Amino acid sequence: MELKIVGYLCPRINQTLVNTSAAASEFDAPIDIAWISDAHGIAEMGGTMSPAVIMNGRIKQMGRVPSVYELTGWIREELELELTV
């Protein structure tokens, strides 16, 4: 699974990264977490509102910090989708 956090370093991005790591640690599946923080990378993502959470190419959240609970649910959904494909 590929999970991207998009946005410049700020307290909201930092908290999103912490929450994402905590949620990902609850799964045995390999989850690649990447932080896109350069202007070119953010522009490639369509200039999303910060922070943005993108899982397997799909935008899950923009503009607010998702909770560990929300992230865990999204990861579970994405992993289930991967199993059905």
C-alpha positions in Angstrom: 0.0 0.0 0.0 1.2 3.5 -0.8 0.3 6.3 1.5 1.3 9.9 0.9 1.0 13.0 3.1 1.1 16.2 1.1 2.0 19.6 2.5 4.8 21.9 3.8 6.1 21.3 7.3 3.8 22.9 9.9 2.2 21.6 13.1 -0.8 20.1 11.2 1.5 18.1 8.8 3.6 17.0 11.8 0.5 15.7 13.6 -0.7 14.0 10.4 2.6 12.2 10.1 2.5 11.1 13.7 -1.1 9.9 13.4 -0.4 8.1 10.1 2.6 6.3 11.6 0.5 5.3 14.6 -2.3 3.9 12.4 0.1 2.1 10.1 1.8 0.4 13.0 -1.5 -1.5 13.8 -1.2 -3.5 10.5 1.1 -6.3 9.5 0.9 -5.4 5.8 3.7 -3.3 4.3 2.6 0.3 4.1 4.9 2.8 2.4 4.5 6.2 3.9 5.9 9.2 1.9 5.8 12.8 2.7 5.5 15.2 -0.3 6.8 18.6 0.9 8.5 20.2 -2.1 6.7 22.7 -4.3 7.0 20.6 -7.4 5.6 17.5 -5.7 2.7 19.4 -4.2 2.0 21.0 -7.6 1.9 17.5 -9.2 -0.7 16.5 -6.7 -2.9 19.4 -7.9 -2.1 21.9 -5.3 -4.1 20.2 -2.6 -5.2 21.8 0.6 -2.7 20.9 3.4 -2.5 18.4 4.9 -3.7 15.9 2.3 -3.8 12.2 2.7 -3.6 10.1 -0.4 -3.8 6.3 -0.3 -3.1 4.2 -3.4 -3.6 7.3 -5.6 -7.0 8.3 -4.1 -7.4 11.4 -2.0 -8.9 10.5 1.4 -8.7 13.8 3.2 -7.7 17.4 2.6 -7.5 20.5 4.8 -7.6 18.9 8.3 -5.7 16.5 10.4 -7.3 13.0 10.4 -7.4 11.1 13.6 -5.6 7.8 14.1 -9.1 6.1 14.2 -10.0 7.6 10.8 -6.6 6.6 9.3 -6.9 3.1 10.6 -10.3 2.7 9.0 -9.0 4.1 5.6 -6.0 1.8 5.7 -8.3 -1.2 6.5 -10.5 -0.3 3.6 -7.6 0.1 1.2 -6.1 -3.2 2.3 -9.4 -5.0 1.8 -9.7 -3.5 -1.8 -6.2 -4.7 -2.5 -7.2 -8.3 -1.5 -10.3 -8.2 -3.8 -8.3 -7.1 -6.9 
